Amino acid sequence: MPEPTEDATFRHEDWYGEELADRHFVRCEFFHVDLTEAVSRGAVFTGCTFGNVAFNASRHTDSAFTRCVFKRCNFFEAEFTGCKLVGSSFAQCDLRPLRVDGGDWSFVALPGADLRGARVTDVRMREVDLTAADLTGATVTGVDLSGAQLHGCRLSGADLRGSDLTALDPTVVERAGARVDAEQAVVLAQALGFRVG
């Protein structure tokens, strides 16, 4: 691992298509940086701030963005595979259409996020904050949502099969047409006070 870049500020830089392999940034700030079509593999960002950064069509594999802040960033067609985003937060970001496969997004703050049509599969999202998030038509399968904050979440038409829904109160979400498997149906029925069997 190369020496980390610490406490640096990057403004109005063009990193279009940049290859970020095994780079390490600590407490760095990125403002108006163009990371369109950038590719990161094994990169580590710790406690960094991203403001108005374009992540459009970028691809991230086995990278870590821990305790980072993303504000007014654009993730159009961005993909995260096996990435760790523990403790990071997103505010006023354009997250559609986002694709996340595997990795750990526990304790991530996504309140009010527009995730319509997003594809999130096999991800650990323990205690994630999805308060009032819009997951209409999203695919959220095989996801660990234990302890998640889901109050006011829109799940209409979402595919939730195989995900941990023990934290979901069916009475405080929009759920018309949401798809669950038989095991989840039992959990949701019990949450509503039914005795099953």
Secondary structure by P-SEA (a helix, b strand, c coil): cccccccccccccccccccccbbbbcbbbbcccccccbbbccbbbcbbbbcccccccbbbcccccccbbbccccccbbbbccccccbbbbcccccccbbbccccccccccccccccbbbbcccccccccccccccccccccccccccccccccccccccccccccccccccccccccbbbcaaaaaaaaaaaccccc
